[in-house]
Amino acid sequence: MERWRGRVAVVTGASAGIGAAIAYQFQDAGLTVVALARRKEKIPVAVEEARREAKERGRATLGKAPSPGKLHALKCDVSNEEDILAAFKWVKDNLGGVDILVNNAGVPGGSSLTGPNVEEWKRILNVNLLGLCICTREAVQQMKERGVDDGHIIHISSRAGHYIFGVPGIHMYSASKHGVRVVTEGLRKELVAAKSRIRVTEVSPGLVKTEIFDKIDKNTASLDAVTASLGASEGEGVWALPHVFSEDVADAVLYAVSTPPHVQIHEMIVMPVGEAV
């Protein structure tokens, strides 16, 4: 990670879970981290909590620097293009531009494909796919403007982008994550065609212990149905199932970023041992 020290990493969805873990690991590795989230005020607390929880589990940051980098918390709703443009303008004006982008922001979904809730479909696609694409466009533009040819784009996707859940109500979420796989490979091919050495990586976690299950709409995709699809017995809570932690996903991101510039880790699946699906 030494070559990244002092350089700028933008992490979306950094007010909890995986985003907060990535932010603290980048900061500990000596990067300047711009952490984006709708809940700006929660970012510093979430990052410190992620660091503390990882330490309690005996985990250390890969490639830890002698002194940590700076953390900047910015408000940004990735479903809103104006917010995205303002955030990347701040990065350019104040830090020169982005070197690493981690598209982590995402929302779960509970809306039947035959139901009336089109607004829910839009919410899922706007955050999980369109917002990701807009952030990527802005980051790549900044890299090209500055002649940065070793930048890195990381998309945090999901195993839901690799298969079809047998649970009514979450197929639009799965569709958004399948879309992330398509745009990851599409971006790679566009960068190759442009003779760019900017790298792109998709990281697809399995079951991760985060707050995302608290956000499932129980009216359209019951938590019991989702946990049953993951292999839970009746009456078992979701965290009785094999799962990984946010820092496990952050480790995968740091590994991909830390490889030599001629190596591209294009796709990674991070799942717990014993996951049944």
N, C-alpha and C positions, 0 to 999 in steps of 0.2 A: 504493500500500500504506500510505500515511501514516495513514489512518483506523483501520488495524488495529494500529498500534504500541501495545504494552503490553497488548493483549488476549490471550485464551487460546485456543490451538489444541491440540487433542488429535489425535495421529497414531498409528494402530495399525500394528502390524507394522513398527516403526521400527528394528529391529536389523540391517537390511541393505537393500541395493538401493533401490527407489523410496521406501520409507518413510523411510530415512535421508536421502535427498536432499531430500525434502519438509521434513523436520525442520530440516535445516541452512538451507534457504532461508527458511523461516519465521523461524527464529532470527535470521538475518542481516537480515531485514526488520523486526526489532524486536519480534516477537511473543514472548509467553511460551509455550513449547512443552512440552507434556506428551507424552512419547514412550513408547508402550506396546509391550511385547513379552514373550514368554515368557522370553527371554534378556536380562533387564534389564542384566546386567553388560556386554553387548556394545554397548549403545546408544551411550554416549559415543564409543567407539572407532569405531563404524560411521558415526556422524554426522560425525566429524572426517575419516574416510577419504573419505566422499562429497564433503565440501567440498574436500579436497586433490585428488581425482581430477578434479573439475569444473574447478578452477583450472588444473590441468595441461593440460586440454583448452581452456583459454582462455575459460572461461565465468564470467560474473558473475551474482550474485543480482539478480533484477528488483526494483527499488524498495528497494535496500539502505539501511538506516537508519544514522544516524551512529554508533550504538552497538548491539551485538547484544542480543537478548532473552535471557531465562534458559531453560535446558533442564533439565527434570525427567524423570528416567528412572524408570518404574514397571513392575513385573512385572504382566503381564496376559495370560492365555491366553483369547483371545476365543471359544474353544469352551466356556468355562466361565462360566456366567452369574454365579456368585458372584464370580469375578475381575473381571468387568465392573462389577458393582454396586460393589465395593470401590474400583475405580479411579475411577469417577465420583464416588463419595462423597469420596474424597481431593481431587479437583479442586474440588468444591463447598466442602469444609471449609477448604481451604488457599488457594484462588485465587478463590473466589466463584462459579465456574461456567464452562462452556465457551461460546465464541463461534463457533469453527470446529471441525468434526469432519471428519477425513479417515479414512475406512474403507479402509485399505490392506491390512490383514492378509489373507493368502490362502495356500492350499496347492494344489499341483498334485495330480493324481490319476492312478492307474493301476489301474482295476478294471473288468472287463467287466460289461456290463449283464446278462449271462446267467451270471455267475460267482457264487460263494458268499460273496464278501467284503462282507457288508452293513456291517460295521464301517468299512470304507474309505469306503463311500458316506456314512455318518453323519459321518465325520471331514470330508469335503469340504464337505458341506452345513452342518455346524455352524459351520465357520470362515468359509466364503465367503459364506454367505447368512444363517443364523440369527444368528450373532454380529454380523454387520453390522447386522441389524435391531435387535438389542438395544442395541447402542451408539447407534444412531440414536435409538431411543426415549428413552434416558437423556439424550442431548444436547438433544433438542427439549424435553423436560420441563424441563431446567435453564434453557434459553433462555426458555421461557414463564414460569417462576417469577420470573425476574429482569426480565421485560418487554423482553428482547432481541428486537427485531423485524427486525434486519438480520443475523442469524446465517447461517451457511452450512454445508451438509452436502455433502461430496464423497465419492462412491463411486469407488474405483479398480477398474475391471472388466477387460475384456479383449476383444480382437477375437474371441475364442472365444465371446463372447456375442452375436455378430452373424452367425455362420454355423456350419455343422456340419463339424467336422474329419472327414476320411476315415480316421481312425486308430482301430482298436478299442482300448478301454481308457481313453480319456480323455473319453468322452461325459458322464459324471457331472460332471466338471469343467466342461465346456461348458454343461451344464444349470444348474449353479450360477451361471454368469456370465449366462446368459439370464435367470435369476431376478433378478439384480441390476438388469437393465434394467427388469423389470416393477416391482420395488419402488421404483426411482427415479421412474418416472412415477406410480406409485401415491402415493408420498409427496408429489410435487408437487401432485397433485390434492387430496389431503387438506389440505395447507397452504393451497391456494387456497380450498377450502371453508370453512376456519377463518378466512379473511381475514388470514392471516399473510403477512408479507413475508420470512420465512426462505427462503433460496434453496437449491436442490438441483442438483447437477451430477454427471454420470457421465463419467468419463474412461476410455476404452478403449484401452490401448496395444496395438500390434502386438508385434513381436519386440524385446525389451529385453534388453540384456546385464546379466543378474543371475544369482544363484546358483540360480534356480528349476529350471533344467534338471538340476542336480545331484541334485534331489529326486525326479525321475521314477522310478517303480518299473519297473525294466528287465524285470521278469518279466511284466508285464501290458501295458505300453505302451513298447515299445523306443524308445530315443532315436533310433536310426536311422530308425524309422518316422515319428516325429514330425518330425524334420528333413527327411525326404523329403516329408512333407505340406506343408512350408513352402517347398519348391522346391529343396532341396539335391541335388546330384548324389551318386551313390554314392561313399562314401569321404570326402566333404567333412564337416568339422566344422560345427556349427551356427553358429559365429561367422564362418564364411566367407560367410554370408548377410547381406544388408542388415539392419542393426539400428540401434536408437537406444539412448541411454544413460539412466540413471535421472534425471539432471538435465533431460533433455528432457521427461519426464513431469511433473517438478516444476515446470518452466516453465509447462506448460499449467495446472496447478493454481493457481499464483500469478496467471496471467492471469485465470482465471475468478473468483478471489477479488477481484482488483483492479478489476474493472469497477464502474461506478456502481451504487448500491443498486437502481435501477429496472431493471437489466439482469440477466437470468438466462441464463448459458451452460448450457443444459440437458444437452447431450451433445457430447462431443468424442472423435474418434478420432485417436490419435497413432501414426503408423506411419512406417517408414523409406521413403525414395524407393527404388523398385525392388523392394519386397516383392511376391512373386509371387502370393500367395494372395488 
